[in-house]
Amino acid sequence: MTDYNRLMDSKDATDAMTWMPTNPRSFVVAQDGGVYPERRQPGTLKLNYHIQTVQFDSVIAPNKNSKSSNMIKGSMTILEPYGVTLIDTLIAASWDGKTYQNYCENPYMLQLEFKGYDDNGEEIPKGESDVTTYTKRFPIRLLTMKVEVTTRGTEYKIDFVPSGGHVLQSTELSTTPEVFNITAGTVREFFKELEEKFLNFQVGLITNNKATQGDGFFFKIDPVIAESKIVNETKVSLAKANPKVKDIQLNKSNFTIPRGTPILDIITKVMAHSDFLIKEQLRLEANAYENPASVDQTGIFNAIKTTTKIEYGGIDINGNRQGPDIDVRTNRYPKIVTYNIQQYAMWSVRRPEVPTLYTDTIPYTSKYYNYLYTGLNTDIIDLKINFDSTYYTAIMAFTSAKAAEDSTEDTEYEQLRNTGRDVVGLNPAIISKIHPQLASIPTITPVKYRYIVGDRSVTSGMNVIDRPAAQSAADVLKSIYTAQNQEMLALQLTIVGDPTLIKQDDWLYIPDPESASDFNNWSISASTYARRNGHYPMDRGEVIVRVNINSPVDMDIDLENQGLAYPQPQYSPSLFSGQYKILTVNNRFANGKFEQVLSLVRITNDEAPTAYSQAANTGNRRTDGPVELGYNNDQDLVPTNPTNPLGDYDPDNVSNEPLPIDTSIPPGTTLILNPSSDAPWTVEVNGDPRQ
């Protein structure tokens, strides 16, 4: 447990990947390939337990079940050729020299080592730094074990979850034990008082001889979010004002949290009240017309991500932290749980409140997958497409008692035309009236909205019903969480295993939102981070990939091509080609093969960002807001798998000279159009002139 706690205290990915067990009581229980014979549990006579299969799912996108946190679960099959002794071995490993501890509480480590040869026949990994990059580690907690004795030996089918970053399997660590009343004015104040409420309850258990040690609950918050207000002082009712002072205090409000409320739900409702989300991200409770620079339809929406760190240790009767020790009254190890709340960049939120309808995701592309008739496929084994034309985004209407003003579609977009810019609340249909050229862009995933009245899951609890802006913010978060596997266009991509897509953050190590590290350094692109550490940072923003699908065309009459026309490799006529985000990664290790199944959803309306930027004469990246992901974030577009079909942009080989009229542009040429030029331009594509 001391080794495990030391791993959880890792400052960054480098510390975690170079971690090695030092406690002599850290043993190898089961293995495949005959490795580490010197580190077997000595009391078991070095028995052999062979790992046959391992599979685990990583749900990395915000989702309905775990809200802003991750959901990771897995299973493995272990074969014992003779006997039924694995549980005996686990019990033997729980001996601390004096007594047998509760072996079900012990932490375990699943380790995966990649070994092989490169294209030159040289062995991989080559050096010590390569060993850490090509080694994946997963601290796990065993949930269930099914034992079956067969003719080939005893099979143990085990289900597991991460031991350090997954609390949904434990209600005592993920819900409130009693009613809490909290008075606060900022995010930091709220969670500091919540820590005190948990501490008082745990100390009460010790005082009443219900436990010898209590669990500890702590919160670490991104500084920008932490200082955010959660109260609108101009709209606080007297009933919700601070009741702890003699005079009325409107800069703080009272929040009541019922018993059994999930902590992740509390985080969601607090964030819905935060100025970080309401004012800085959604631009609510403000007149958008007053500040022309306040809204950028090509910006990045920063939502929240919650990760959890669980350590072995407890709280004594004085509230002081103690080391790992069994609680003799409950026969379990108390835990120290730290909830980390950080910013999470999103490019795919398509709601009228979110000013990111035309975010260009191409500069942030992490992977390129080329399938049919591209001549570049070395990754994809199978592809399945799920298209749902009935998909729509539900939006809660009438969050306030009375509308501020009456307007029609025509008056709205005419007013916007007069102001010379676009504001929050627009949809592509309205914007195309301001910039008509956008209406000529074909899209396979058009945005569609449906307004509903009232949603108790959004408005109930935490004073949300009393604040219209908080209702809108909570509705946006719900839309983000429930969009999992419910998008208009989804792909299931089976690929040859890619080690860089094996999740390590919020599993092997827990990023600290308050510290300075490569993980929190937004100027370091996701691709650069992956090259340094061997895995992508999946908890700081959506993982964007490009899927290219070419398709032959069946012609009615074409004797030369026998009725078929094939596209050239640099073109992707299929509208299924485009930008996708990864929702889940299923990893499978069996029969000597490593395969992954990626669940992808299409970035809605992703065909229009470039055209919008040209029409609006704006850049394609956000320059304001609390977090700037870095101008060069993934802009190098260096793929770690097949060749980038879009071509590499070379800034040193760009001509600013205007092209002559009727110039023929060879295939593969990088064409840069000057959006600031007032002169019209026409490009002829397959005989079709487009201006």
Secondary structure, 3 states (H helix, E strand, C coil): CHHHHHHHCCCCHHHHHCCCCCCCCCCECCECCCCCHHHECHHHCCCCCEEEEEEEEEECCCECCCECCCEEEEEEEEEECCCCCHHHHHHHCCECCCCECCHHHCCEEEEEECCEECCCCCEECCCHHHHHHCEEEEEEEEEEEEEEEECCEEEEEEEEEECCCCCCCCHHHCECCCCEEEEECEHHHHHHHHHHHHHHHHHHHHHCCCCCCECEEEEEECHHHHCCECCCHHHCCHHHECCCCCCCCCCCEEEEECCCCEHHHHHHHHHHHCHHHHHHHCCCCCCCCCCCCCCCCCCCEEEEEEEEEEEECEECCCCCEECCCCECCCCECCEEEEEEEEEEEECCCCCCCCCCCCCCCHHHEEEEEECCCCCCCCCEEEEEEEECCCCCEEEEECCCCCCCCCCCHHHHHHHHHHHCCCCCCCCHHHHHHHCHHHHHCCCCCCCCEEEEECCHHHHCCCCHHHCHHHHHHHHHHHHHHHCCCCCCEEEEEEEECCHHHCCCECCCECCCCCCCCCCCCCCCCHHHHHHHHCCCCCCCECCEEEEECCCCEECCCCCCCCCEECCCCCCCCCCCCEEEEEEEEEEEEECCEEEEEEEEEECCCCCCHHHHHHHHCCCCCCCCCCCCCCCCCCCCCCCCCCCCCCCCCCCCCCCCCCCCCCCCCCCCCCCCCCCCCCCCCCEEECCEEEC
